[in-house]
Amino acid sequence: MATAKKKCRQYSVDYLKYGFVPSEADKQLPMCLLCNKVLSNDSMKPSKLEDHLKRCHIDKIDKDLKYFQTLKEKYEKRLTMHSMFASTSQSNDDGLQASYNISLLIAKSGKPHTIGEQLILPAVEEVLKTVLHKSPFDVLKRIPLSNNTVQRRIDEMSSDIESFMQSSAKNSFFYTTGRVNVTRYSDVDIPPWIINPFDETEVANVVLQEELLELSTNEELKVKFRKGYQTFWLQAEIPEKYPGLWKLQGNFNSFSLVIPCRKEF
């Protein structure tokens, strides 16, 4: 004999007078507004809901429907606030990611870091207002791009790159075969002058040779080289003073750029 299919009870608005609303997780389960306890579907009937009210909330037995309607409204507002804060948190994370992405673009372009506030943010604002017809305030405040912030982002990404490469080197073929030969790292041949432009000053192209010799005597840049060659080649003044070297090193150095995911400003 076939087993009878179990009946699934449905919520009725009349159950609010007992202090129950449908559960957010499962609309077929009743939830008590007074204690937030979720009962089984079998309890979705007046006698059992009223029994719960009498046993667990005896002081609320005489409350009228209006009382429970007020509780229901407060509960729904709380859900809305929770959703709003979750959405805001996601927006902040997206803004932070955008800040890192744009900082990387600024570093690659070789432009002064002030371009973030002076040009990029105003451009984003114009697009939001003119094309999307949206208020730019909430968006722009989540994308910090001040001069100091951009520099900090670049330093952090460079530090992460250096740590990543040092870690990967333990399992990679890495060797140096002399002053004018190449250093091999993860199947990418990087000329020694990129690794240390203050020690390796030989390059085939005459124009690049002059730039490299001039760079090797730049004492201010030499101080910045202490942070590692990945950070060094991201300095804003290099593409302005040594455009040939900047363009050529980008062919070797860009493969290792990584965007970190961070949760703080």
C-alpha positions in Angstrom: 0.0 0.0 0.0 1.4 3.4 -1.0 2.4 5.7 1.8 0.2 8.8 2.0 2.0 12.0 1.1 2.6 14.2 4.2 0.6 17.4 4.1 2.5 20.7 4.1 0.7 23.4 6.1 0.7 27.0 4.8 1.0 30.1 6.9 -2.1 32.2 7.4 -2.2 35.9 8.4 -4.5 34.9 11.2 -1.5 33.4 13.0 -0.1 36.8 13.7 -2.5 37.1 16.6 -0.5 34.4 18.3 2.7 36.2 17.6 3.9 34.2 14.6 5.2 35.1 11.2 6.7 33.0 8.4 10.4 32.3 9.0 12.8 34.2 6.7 14.8 31.0 6.0 11.7 28.9 5.1 8.2 30.4 4.6 6.6 27.1 5.5 7.9 27.3 9.1 6.3 29.6 11.7 8.6 31.9 13.8 7.7 33.4 17.1 8.2 37.2 17.1 8.7 37.1 20.9 11.5 34.6 21.1 12.5 34.2 17.5 12.1 30.4 17.8 11.2 28.6 14.6 8.7 25.7 15.0 8.2 22.8 12.7 5.6 22.7 9.9 3.5 20.4 12.0 3.0 23.3 14.4 1.5 25.5 11.7 -2.0 25.4 13.2 -3.8 27.6 15.6 -3.9 25.2 18.6 -0.2 24.6 18.6 0.7 28.2 18.1 -1.6 29.3 20.8 -0.1 26.6 23.1 3.4 28.0 22.5 2.2 31.5 23.4 0.6 30.2 26.7 3.6 28.1 27.7 6.5 30.4 26.8 5.0 33.9 26.9 2.2 33.7 29.4 2.5 37.5 30.1 1.6 38.2 26.5 -1.6 36.1 26.3 -3.9 39.2 26.6 -2.0 41.2 24.0 -4.2 42.2 21.0 -3.4 42.0 17.3 -2.1 45.6 17.1 0.6 44.7 19.6 1.9 41.9 17.4 1.5 44.0 14.2 3.9 46.5 15.9 6.4 43.7 16.7 6.2 42.5 13.1 7.0 46.0 11.7 10.0 46.3 14.0 11.2 42.9 12.9 10.9 43.8 9.2 12.8 47.0 9.8 15.5 45.1 11.5 15.9 42.9 8.5 16.0 45.9 6.2 18.8 47.5 8.3 20.8 44.3 8.2 20.5 44.1 4.5 21.5 47.7 4.1 24.7 47.3 6.3 25.6 44.2 4.3 25.3 46.1 1.1 27.3 49.0 2.5 30.1 46.6 3.6 30.3 45.1 0.1 30.4 48.6 -1.5 33.3 49.6 0.8 35.2 46.4 -0.2 34.6 47.2 -3.9 35.8 50.8 -3.5 38.9 49.5 -1.8 39.6 47.1 -4.6 39.1 49.9 -7.1 41.6 52.1 -5.2 44.2 49.4 -5.6 43.4 48.8 -9.3 43.6 52.5 -10.1 46.8 52.9 -8.1 48.4 50.1 -10.2 47.3 51.8 -13.4 48.8 55.1 -12.2 52.1 53.3 -11.4 52.1 51.6 -14.9 51.5 55.0 -16.6 54.4 56.7 -14.9 52.2 59.7 -14.1 52.5 61.7 -10.9 50.4 60.1 -8.1 48.4 63.3 -7.7 46.6 62.4 -10.9 44.2 60.3 -8.9 42.6 63.2 -7.1 43.3 65.8 -9.8 42.0 63.9 -12.9 40.7 60.4 -12.3 38.1 61.1 -9.5 36.8 64.2 -11.3 36.4 62.1 -14.5 34.5 59.4 -12.6 32.3 62.0 -11.1 31.5 63.5 -14.5 30.6 60.0 -15.9 28.3 59.3 -13.0 26.5 62.6 -13.2 26.3 63.0 -17.0 26.0 59.4 -18.3 24.5 57.4 -15.5 22.6 60.3 -13.8 23.6 59.2 -10.4 24.9 61.1 -7.4 28.7 60.6 -7.3 29.2 61.3 -3.6 28.6 57.8 -2.2 30.8 56.3 -4.9 33.8 58.7 -4.7 34.0 58.6 -1.0 34.7 54.9 -1.1 37.6 55.2 -3.6 40.5 56.9 -1.7 43.1 58.2 -4.2 45.1 60.9 -2.5 48.8 61.2 -3.3 49.8 59.5 -0.1 47.2 56.7 -0.5 48.3 55.9 -4.1 52.0 55.8 -3.0 51.0 53.5 -0.1 49.0 51.2 -2.4 52.0 50.9 -4.8 54.4 50.2 -1.9 52.1 47.5 -0.5 51.7 45.9 -3.9 55.4 46.0 -4.6 56.1 44.5 -1.2 53.6 41.7 -1.9 55.3 41.1 -5.3 58.7 40.8 -3.7 57.5 38.4 -1.0 55.7 36.4 -3.7 58.8 36.1 -5.8 61.0 35.2 -2.9 58.6 32.5 -1.9 58.3 31.2 -5.4 62.0 31.2 -5.9 62.4 28.4 -3.4 60.6 26.1 -6.0 61.9 27.8 -9.2 65.0 27.6 -11.3 66.9 30.8 -10.4 70.4 31.4 -11.3 72.9 34.2 -12.2 75.8 33.5 -14.6 77.8 36.7 -14.6 77.6 40.4 -14.7 76.4 40.8 -18.3 74.4 37.6 -18.7 70.8 37.1 -17.7 69.0 36.1 -14.5 66.4 33.4 -15.1 63.3 33.4 -12.9 60.2 31.3 -13.5 61.0 30.9 -17.2 61.3 34.7 -17.7 64.7 36.1 -18.7 65.3 39.3 -16.8 68.3 41.4 -17.8 70.6 42.1 -14.9 70.4 45.8 -15.3 66.7 45.5 -14.3 67.6 43.6 -11.2 70.3 46.1 -10.2 70.6 49.2 -12.5 73.4 50.6 -10.2 75.6 47.6 -10.6 74.9 46.3 -14.2 75.4 49.2 -16.6 75.7 47.4 -19.9 72.9 47.3 -22.4 73.0 46.8 -26.2 71.2 50.0 -27.3 73.4 53.1 -27.3 70.5 55.4 -26.2 69.5 53.1 -23.4 73.2 52.8 -22.4 73.3 56.5 -21.9 70.1 56.5 -19.9 71.4 53.6 -17.7 74.7 55.3 -17.0 72.8 58.5 -16.1 70.4 56.6 -13.8 73.3 54.7 -12.1 74.6 58.1 -10.8 71.3 59.2 -9.5 71.8 59.1 -5.7 68.2 59.9 -4.8 66.9 56.9 -6.8 69.7 54.8 -5.3 68.2 55.3 -1.9 64.8 54.1 -3.1 66.4 51.0 -4.7 66.9 49.6 -1.2 63.2 48.5 -1.2 63.8 46.1 -4.1 63.8 46.5 -7.8 60.0 45.9 -8.2 59.3 49.0 -6.0 62.2 50.9 -7.6 60.8 50.7 -11.2 57.4 52.1 -10.0 58.9 55.4 -9.0 57.1 58.2 -10.8 60.2 60.1 -12.0 61.7 57.1 -13.9 59.4 57.2 -17.0 60.0 61.0 -17.2 63.8 60.9 -17.0 64.5 57.5 -18.5 61.6 56.7 -20.9 63.6 54.1 -22.9 64.6 52.0 -19.8 61.1 52.4 -18.4 59.4 51.0 -21.5 61.9 48.1 -21.9 61.8 47.0 -18.3 58.0 46.9 -18.5 58.3 44.0 -20.9 60.1 41.9 -18.3 58.7 43.3 -15.0 55.0 43.4 -15.6 54.5 39.6 -15.5 54.8 39.5 -11.7 52.3 42.2 -10.8 49.7 40.9 -8.4 46.7 42.8 -6.9 46.4 42.0 -3.1 43.0 41.8 -1.4 43.0 43.9 1.8 40.4 44.9 4.3 41.8 48.1 5.7 42.4 51.6 4.5 
